[in-house]
Amino acid sequence: MMVLISSAAAAVAPQDFIIKPSN
């Protein structure tokens, strides 16, 4: 279960950081 969550987060994290690297 954690693998799926981690995979999804890893796929969305890069875009989120690029959009708003404030966090």
Secondary structure, DSSP 8 states (H G I E B T S, - for coil): -HHHHHHHHHHHHHHHHHH-TT-
